[in-house]
Amino acid sequence: MAGATRPKESHGCVIGSKITQSELAQIQDLIDAGVYLNASDFVREAIRNKLAAIKVIKCRDVDYETAKKEIIGYFQRNHEAYPDEISQDLEIDFDLVRRITSELKKEGRLEAI
C-alpha cells in the first residue's frame, strides 16, 4: 500500500489524499454546521459508508447439480429467499441461481412468490 502505514493491532493507519478546494470548503461547511468534528471525522465516515455500499461477491466454481443441491438445502433452512441473497450466501453465480430457482419452480419444488 503506497503512501499508507500498516496498522498495528489496535492502531489505525494514515492515508493521504488530495481533494479540490471546493470539496474542502464543503467539508468545512459541514464541520462548521456541527455535522462532523473535523475533516478526519468526515473522511472516516465517508470511507465506512463507501465500504458498506460496495461488497465484493465471490463465486465458487461449482457444477450445476452441486449448485442445485445447495440451493435446495438453502431453501430447506431458510424457507424463502431472493436469488441475490442465495447467490451471495452460497457464493454461486447469480445467473446460475436464477436458472436453478426457475427450474425448481417449474418442477413444483418451490412456490412462486
C-alpha positions as CSV (number, residue, x, y, z in Angstrom):
1,M,0.0,0.0,0.0
2,A,2.0,3.0,-1.2
3,G,1.6,6.1,0.9
4,A,0.0,4.4,3.9
5,T,1.4,3.0,7.1
6,R,0.5,-0.6,8.1
7,P,-1.9,-0.7,11.0
8,K,-0.7,-2.3,14.2
9,E,-3.1,-4.4,16.2
10,S,-5.3,-1.6,17.7
11,H,-3.8,1.3,15.8
12,G,-5.2,2.9,12.6
13,C,-3.2,3.9,9.6
14,V,-2.8,7.2,7.9
15,I,-3.7,7.7,4.3
16,G,-3.1,10.9,2.4
17,S,-5.4,12.2,-0.4
18,K,-5.6,15.3,-2.5
19,I,-9.0,17.0,-2.8
20,T,-10.2,20.1,-4.5
21,Q,-10.6,23.5,-2.7
22,S,-14.3,23.2,-3.4
23,E,-14.5,19.8,-1.7
24,L,-12.5,21.1,1.2
25,A,-14.9,24.0,1.5
26,Q,-17.9,21.7,1.5
27,I,-16.4,19.6,4.2
28,Q,-15.5,22.7,6.3
29,D,-19.1,23.9,5.9
30,L,-20.3,20.5,7.4
31,I,-17.8,20.9,10.2
32,D,-18.9,24.4,10.9
33,A,-22.5,23.2,11.0
34,G,-21.6,20.7,13.7
35,V,-22.2,17.6,11.5
36,Y,-18.6,16.5,11.8
37,L,-16.0,17.2,14.5
38,N,-13.2,17.7,11.9
39,A,-12.0,16.7,8.4
40,S,-10.7,13.3,9.7
41,D,-14.1,12.5,11.2
42,F,-15.7,13.2,7.8
43,V,-13.2,11.1,5.9
44,R,-13.6,8.1,8.3
45,E,-17.3,8.2,7.9
46,A,-17.1,8.6,4.1
47,I,-14.8,5.5,4.0
48,R,-17.1,3.4,6.2
49,N,-20.1,4.4,4.1
50,K,-18.4,3.5,0.9
51,L,-17.1,0.2,2.2
52,A,-20.6,-0.7,3.4
53,A,-22.1,0.1,0.0
54,I,-19.6,-1.9,-2.1
55,K,-19.2,-5.6,-1.4
56,V,-17.1,-8.0,-3.5
57,I,-19.1,-11.1,-4.1
58,K,-17.1,-14.2,-4.5
59,C,-18.3,-17.0,-6.7
60,R,-17.2,-20.6,-6.3
61,D,-16.8,-22.8,-9.3
62,V,-19.5,-25.4,-8.8
63,D,-21.3,-27.6,-11.3
64,Y,-25.0,-27.4,-11.9
65,E,-26.0,-30.4,-9.9
66,T,-24.0,-29.4,-6.9
67,A,-25.4,-25.9,-7.0
68,K,-28.9,-27.2,-7.3
69,K,-28.4,-29.4,-4.2
70,E,-27.0,-26.5,-2.3
71,I,-29.9,-24.2,-3.3
72,I,-32.5,-26.8,-2.3
73,G,-30.7,-27.1,1.1
74,Y,-30.7,-23.3,1.4
75,F,-34.5,-23.2,0.9
76,Q,-35.0,-26.0,3.4
77,R,-33.1,-24.0,6.0
78,N,-34.5,-20.5,5.2
79,H,-37.9,-21.4,3.6
80,E,-37.8,-18.3,1.3
81,A,-35.1,-16.1,-0.2
82,Y,-34.4,-14.0,-3.2
83,P,-31.9,-15.2,-5.8
84,D,-29.4,-12.4,-5.0
85,E,-29.4,-13.5,-1.3
86,I,-28.8,-17.1,-2.3
87,S,-26.1,-16.1,-4.7
88,Q,-24.3,-14.1,-2.1
89,D,-24.7,-16.5,0.8
90,L,-23.7,-19.6,-1.2
91,E,-21.1,-17.8,-3.4
92,I,-22.8,-19.2,-6.5
93,D,-23.1,-17.3,-9.8
94,F,-26.3,-15.2,-9.8
95,D,-27.4,-16.3,-13.3
96,L,-26.9,-20.0,-12.3
97,V,-29.0,-19.4,-9.1
98,R,-31.8,-17.8,-11.2
99,R,-31.8,-20.6,-13.7
100,I,-31.9,-23.3,-11.0
101,T,-34.7,-21.5,-8.9
102,S,-36.7,-21.1,-12.1
103,E,-36.3,-24.8,-12.8
104,L,-37.3,-25.7,-9.3
105,K,-40.5,-23.5,-9.6
106,K,-41.4,-25.3,-12.9
107,E,-40.9,-28.7,-11.2
108,G,-43.2,-27.5,-8.4
109,R,-40.5,-27.9,-5.8
110,L,-40.6,-24.1,-5.0
111,E,-43.6,-21.9,-4.5
112,A,-43.6,-18.8,-6.7
113,I,-43.9,-15.7,-4.6
